Amino acid sequence: MNKINYSIVDVFSQGKYTGNQLAVFKNAGNISDHEMQQIAREVNYSETTFILSNVKQDEGYDVRIFTPNEEVPFAGHPTLGTAHVIQNELLENPLDKLLLNFKAGQIPVEFDNQNEVIWMKQNEPTFGQVLEANKISEILNINKEYIDNQFPIQEVSTGLPVIIVPLKSLEAAQKVRINKEKYFELIEYTDAKAIMVFCPEAYSSENDINVRDFADYYGIPEDAATGSANGCLASYLVKYRFFEKSEINIRAEQGYEIKRPSLLFLKASDENGRISVYVGGKVEKIAQGEWFL
């Protein structure tokens, strides 16, 4: 019987059984696209990754990412979780930096061993269409007055686009309930298939913002921790000077509403319109085993 080794990790965790779950399959280059999709659907985490070879190829490691519904070109928590597995399970000597090759491009990852945080540098953001508050409020099932109209509702991408929605309060974020019919109507006409809401209040006084991310299109009704979308959000925050400055170093909490509390570290700066963005977090190994093919 053919089999393949895999590990399970919690990414952007605050200890075991927090953060976003990830299954990482190693030496998976001989598995077909169809099998990868079947495995991701069976695991049923928001994402599952496949390291195509346990040996570095050229400058980095080739990695593919699948949601339960389809392959995606880039995602944040799979980047950090996969880097953790490579660093701790595939390398004899740990490195300070790794390069991961995704369909969206090459992503550098750095290890801050002193603070046990892994950082990824995301692609430079692109800013897409601005959307109407009336339409978005109907999708979110909240009163339009809960949306902060000082800032735009906009599509942003650092590799995987998301619709960023600024809300005024934690109360507003707690009230969000996705109207799936209207949501699917909207995303027929947008590049982004996920919606991230954020507000400048948090459950924990240590954190700067609260975020929620909804992506039914990918088979993820609500995500526990979304590294790609938080990178888009960090870019948005500096572009529009949300904190009244062109550089941020903040803590974002996510997943509290679905009982998977997660913590993401966001750093971004805007220098003459060129935005650089980093997203970091901690990773906790949960399990490892063999998968029968």
HUNOR-V851075 format. One record per backbone hydrogen bond with DSSP energy under -0.5 kcal/mol. NH is the residue of the N-H (numbers start at 1). CO is the residue of the C=O. E is the energy in kcal/mol with one decimal. If there is no record, write none. Layout:
nh->{NH NH}
co->{CO CO}
e->{E E}
This chain:
nh->{4 6 7 8 9 10 11 11 12 13 14 18 19 20 22 23 24 25 25 26 28 29 31 36 37 38 39 40 41 42 43 44 48 49 50 51 52 52 57 58 60 61 63 64 65 66 67 69 72 79 79 80 81 82 83 84 85 86 87 88 89 90 90 91 98 100 101 102 102 104 105 107 108 109 110 111 112 112 113 116 117 118 119 120 121 122 122 123 126 128 128 131 136 137 138 139 140 141 142 146 147 148 149 151 153 154 154 155 156 157 162 163 164 164 165 167 168 173 174 175 176 176 177 179 180 183 184 185 186 187 188 188 189 190 193 195 196 197 197 198 199 207 208 209 210 211 212 213 214 215 217 218 219 220 223 227 230 231 232 233 234 235 236 237 238 239 240 241 242 244 248 250 252 253 254 255 258 259 260 262 263 264 265 266 266 267 268 269 270 271 271 272 274 275 276 276 278 279 280 281 284 286 287 289 291 293}
co->{291 289 24 287 22 284 9 20 282 282 15 15 261 11 9 47 7 23 49 5 51 52 28 32 33 34 35 36 37 38 39 40 66 23 64 25 50 62 60 56 57 99 101 50 72 48 70 218 65 75 76 76 77 78 79 80 81 82 83 84 85 85 86 86 109 107 61 100 105 73 102 100 106 98 119 96 110 117 111 112 112 281 110 279 108 120 277 158 157 126 155 153 132 133 134 135 136 137 137 143 144 166 147 148 131 152 164 129 162 126 156 194 154 162 196 198 146 169 170 171 172 173 140 139 178 179 180 181 182 183 184 185 186 187 161 214 163 195 212 165 210 204 251 251 199 253 197 223 195 220 193 215 216 215 213 225 226 227 228 229 230 231 232 233 234 235 236 238 237 241 268 266 264 209 262 211 255 256 255 254 12 252 280 250 264 278 248 276 246 269 274 270 271 273 269 274 267 120 265 118 10 8 8 6 4 2}
e->{-2.3 -2.3 -2.2 -3.1 -2.4 -3.0 -0.5 -2.7 -1.6 -2.0 -0.7 -1.1 -1.5 -3.0 -2.0 -0.8 -3.0 -0.5 -2.7 -2.3 -3.2 -1.6 -1.6 -2.5 -2.4 -2.3 -2.8 -2.6 -2.1 -2.2 -3.0 -2.5 -2.3 -2.6 -2.2 -3.1 -0.7 -2.4 -2.4 -0.6 -2.3 -2.3 -2.5 -1.9 -0.6 -2.7 -3.1 -1.0 -2.2 -0.8 -0.6 -1.8 -2.5 -2.2 -2.1 -2.2 -1.8 -2.5 -2.7 -2.3 -2.4 -0.7 -1.4 -1.4 -2.5 -2.3 -3.3 -0.7 -2.4 -1.9 -1.4 -3.0 -0.5 -3.0 -2.9 -2.4 -0.6 -3.0 -1.1 -0.9 -1.9 -2.8 -3.1 -2.3 -2.1 -0.7 -2.1 -0.9 -2.3 -0.5 -3.3 -2.7 -2.0 -2.9 -1.4 -1.5 -2.5 -0.8 -2.0 -2.2 -1.6 -2.2 -1.0 -1.4 -0.5 -0.7 -1.5 -2.1 -2.6 -2.3 -2.4 -2.6 -3.1 -0.6 -2.6 -2.9 -2.4 -1.7 -2.6 -1.3 -0.6 -1.0 -2.3 -3.1 -1.0 -2.5 -2.6 -1.5 -2.1 -2.2 -0.5 -0.6 -2.3 -0.5 -0.7 -2.5 -3.2 -0.5 -2.3 -1.9 -1.9 -1.5 -2.3 -1.4 -2.0 -2.4 -2.3 -0.5 -2.8 -2.2 -0.5 -1.3 -1.9 -2.2 -2.4 -0.6 -2.1 -1.7 -1.8 -2.5 -2.6 -2.0 -2.3 -2.7 -1.6 -2.3 -2.3 -0.7 -2.5 -1.9 -2.8 -2.5 -3.2 -2.4 -1.6 -0.6 -0.9 -1.3 -2.8 -2.6 -2.0 -2.9 -2.8 -2.7 -0.5 -2.6 -1.7 -2.0 -2.5 -0.6 -2.4 -0.7 -1.7 -0.7 -2.2 -0.5 -3.3 -2.0 -2.7 -1.8 -2.7 -3.0 -1.7 -2.4 -3.2 -2.5}
